[in-house]
Amino acid sequence: MSTELWEQCLRSLQEEFPAQQYNTWIRPLRAETGSEGRLVLLAPNRFVRDWVNDRFISRIRQVVCEVTGDISADVRLEVAQHGSGALRSPARPAMAPLRSRPVAPPRDPRPASPPPVAQAPAYDPAAQPVYQEGYAASEPAQPAVPEPQLELDMAPPEPAFAPLSPRHERQKVVDVEGGVKHQSNLNPSFTFESFVQGKSNQLALAAAQQVADNPGGSYNPLFIYGGVGLGKTHLMHAVGMEMLKRNPNARIVYLHSERFVADMVKALQLNAINDFKRYYRSVDALLIDDIQFFAGKERSQEEFFHTFNALLEGGQQMILTSDRYPKEINGVEERLKSRFGWGLTVAIEPPELETRVAIVMKKAEEAKIVLPDDAAFFLAQKIRSNVRELEGALKRVIANAHFTGNAITTPFIKESLKDLLALQDKQVSIDNIQRVVADYYKIKVSDLLSKRRSRSIARPRQVAMSLSKELTNHSLPEIGNAFGGRDHTTVLHACRKIKELRESDTDIREDYQNLLRHLTA
Ligand SMILES: Nc1ncnc2c1ncn2[C@@H]1O[C@H](COP(=O)(O)OP(=O)(O)OP(=O)(O)O)[C@@H](O)[C@H]1O
């Protein structure tokens, strides 16, 4: 089967499957022609192969038969061999970086003691500035390259390796073996035990547990993406905490990508880039949050690219998070984006009601608060945006209860969160969006629901669908239904189209902004 035919199958599957499923399972497959003309699909690892085999293979077969017109088309799923070139960028071996530390011997997944790191200077992460060791105080600090100056604007001003967020009391694990001290910055309360499993996150959780079981194995890097406050950071820390539990000497470093940028800028200014490299390359696991902040920072991307390659080669685990699918991160080099997908990419979706209830109960239990079932249900039903907001609302209720001495009941929650709930109730409805969009474009609401496909109707309809996706909690099928009984794939297509046009077409961008402002005012 030719690549073009497989591309055709992919297009058809993309239309059919929700974006998350398509991106996670189907997009990473690469086609090869096997013996007797059989189509062989290569999965990046066993996990993906098994998942696709269990859930999608029969539909894939049907699509292949439809596209090739051959009803006996044979499709086989296999795991790509490392270095087969099927899933890797062909340029990978050539791009392998020069290592700045001795190559660690092949490691047991859970080593009794970490591999030695030779000749690294003593390094105190709390010291300010960071990479000054070995340089006389009077020595002028020369930036090695000019670009990072630009990046300084983005870098947070606090000292490097300081706790990253006042939200958490972070655990600092310092490892002095080999002369390099590592500070993990892990939040001890972000564990697998405290993470509530639901349909929306079960895949990401399963993948994270596999990584904790076998760090540096085939799911390297583990790339977790999803909207704000859905538990990406929590899961990433949970892997780190689990690794530490199994091997207290493991060198796990968690940091936000802005911190990586800030450290690199400082290192360059202090002419201490080698210390920087040594530090980040001598970890057992590197956990970098919100990788989308690398966008537009070319020098940091370059440095990260080399760190990434070195860690991967050394079998050290990497976990990355982002608010979007790797290929959709604008401003990040293609070679990095493609590397992000080398291991396993998993999404976290907003939790459904049952999971939200379970999360509220869990958080209440952790806070040692008695929360009746109906009160937990009420809260979970009202706060739907994300887990962080849900947790924030619960904290407010708890604080109020402490302050007033009241028991937490549903009426008490209603009273405590009066303002927040009033806002929720004002939430935009699809009806409202349709009315406002129709008014704006001077067409009728019935046009939006009609079958008419002229540009003057179809475009406003796509805008309205996209706004419905953004501003309401309705699912794609529900939105499709509200627009004259359309299919969810039409809504998906509309959202993609509008996203694309907002980047390329000033009129649409302005229209969308105006409508957003109007609807959320
Ligand atoms: N499934 C879950 N079980 C328990 N707690 C959860 C779950 N999902 C999220 N949380 C909690 O929600 C809060 C926000 O989660 P987290 O910081 O991991 O989100 P995030 O996806 O990394 O968001 P951002 O993109 O804004 O960084 C945390 O306190 C976390 O413990």
The ligand as an SDF file (V2000), in Angstrom:
LIG
                    3D

 31 33  0  0  0  0  0  0  0  0999 V2000
   -7.5060   13.3920   39.0640 N   0  0  0  0  0  0  0  0  0  0  0  0
   -7.1420   14.1900   40.0810 C   0  0  0  0  0  0  0  0  0  0  0  0
   -7.1710   13.7340   41.3510 N   0  0  0  0  0  0  0  0  0  0  0  0
   -6.8310   14.5230   42.3740 C   0  0  0  0  0  0  0  0  0  0  0  0
   -6.4460   15.8070   42.2410 N   0  0  0  0  0  0  0  0  0  0  0  0
   -6.4040   16.3040   41.0050 C   0  0  0  0  0  0  0  0  0  0  0  0
   -6.7420   15.5390   39.8600 C   0  0  0  0  0  0  0  0  0  0  0  0
   -6.6070   16.2960   38.7620 N   0  0  0  0  0  0  0  0  0  0  0  0
   -6.1870   17.4900   39.1800 C   0  0  0  0  0  0  0  0  0  0  0  0
   -6.0680   17.5060   40.5330 N   0  0  0  0  0  0  0  0  0  0  0  0
   -5.6610   18.6310   41.3830 C   0  0  0  0  0  0  0  0  0  0  0  0
   -5.9690   19.8280   40.6860 O   0  0  0  0  0  0  0  0  0  0  0  0
   -4.9630   20.8030   40.9170 C   0  0  0  0  0  0  0  0  0  0  0  0
   -4.4230   21.2770   39.5860 C   0  0  0  0  0  0  0  0  0  0  0  0
   -3.7080   20.2110   38.9910 O   0  0  0  0  0  0  0  0  0  0  0  0
   -2.3380   20.4330   38.1920 P   0  0  0  0  0  0  0  0  0  0  0  0
   -1.5660   21.5600   38.7970 O   0  0  0  0  0  0  0  0  0  0  0  0
   -1.6750   19.1160   38.0820 O   0  0  0  0  0  0  0  0  0  0  0  0
   -2.9380   20.8890   36.7900 O   0  0  0  0  0  0  0  0  0  0  0  0
   -2.2040   21.1150   35.4060 P   0  0  0  0  0  0  0  0  0  0  0  0
   -2.9470   20.2890   34.4130 O   0  0  0  0  0  0  0  0  0  0  0  0
   -0.7570   20.8970   35.5300 O   0  0  0  0  0  0  0  0  0  0  0  0
   -2.5370   22.6440   35.1380 O   0  0  0  0  0  0  0  0  0  0  0  0
   -1.6290   23.7950   34.4390 P   0  0  0  0  0  0  0  0  0  0  0  0
   -1.6520   23.4890   32.9880 O   0  0  0  0  0  0  0  0  0  0  0  0
   -2.3630   25.0290   34.7910 O   0  0  0  0  0  0  0  0  0  0  0  0
   -0.2680   23.7100   35.0380 O   0  0  0  0  0  0  0  0  0  0  0  0
   -3.9100   20.1510   41.7810 C   0  0  0  0  0  0  0  0  0  0  0  0
   -4.1000   20.5300   43.1150 O   0  0  0  0  0  0  0  0  0  0  0  0
   -4.1730   18.6560   41.6330 C   0  0  0  0  0  0  0  0  0  0  0  0
   -3.8590   17.9360   42.7960 O   0  0  0  0  0  0  0  0  0  0  0  0
  1  2  1  0
  2  3  1  0
  2  7  2  0
  3  4  2  0
  4  5  1  0
  5  6  2  0
  6  7  1  0
  6 10  1  0
  7  8  1  0
  8  9  2  0
  9 10  1  0
 10 11  1  0
 11 12  1  0
 11 30  1  0
 12 13  1  0
 13 14  1  0
 13 28  1  0
 14 15  1  0
 15 16  1  0
 16 17  2  0
 16 18  1  0
 16 19  1  0
 19 20  1  0
 20 21  2  0
 20 22  1  0
 20 23  1  0
 23 24  1  0
 24 25  2  0
 24 26  1  0
 24 27  1  0
 28 29  1  0
 28 30  1  0
 30 31  1  0
M  END
$$$$
